Each structure stands twice: as structure tokens, then as C-alpha cells.
């Protein structure tokens, strides 16, 4: 993953894309897309979906998006016993 993008608040974004099969429009197929992108506008995903709708035969049905920051503040979780001598 590109650290420079992550430092500019890009997040790992996953999209579940459902689309109609070109030869069988009544059948839906799933495509999983994953890239670093900026929430909440998702310009990289929008560019990909624009390309899809203009250049591919499978008509889009729906898109479900999830996003998570990869760089977060450190967190202390107490769950172990440490003994110092």
C-alpha cells in the first residue's frame, strides 16, 4: 500500500458490485473491487464505475461500499498479565 496516500487520509476501500450478466440479464454476478480511496466522495471508485458503465456490457445493479483507515493511533488493550523482575 502506498504510504504517501495513507498519510493524506486515503483509506482501504472495498466495493461489492452487483451487475447483470450481459448474456443473461436476469442473473446477477458479483465483482469485488479494492483500492485506496478518499471517503466520503470516493473519487477513485467513481472513476472506476464511470469506466464500467461506459465501456462494459454488464449493467450495474448495486454497489455496497466499506472503508477503513489503515493508519490509526496506537491503542493499549489490557488483556495480559505482565511481570517485571
Secondary structure as UniProt FT lines:
FT   HELIX           3..7
FT   TURN            8..9
FT   STRAND          11..20
FT   TURN            25..26
FT   STRAND          28..37
FT   TURN            39..41
FT   HELIX           43..55
FT   STRAND          60..68
//
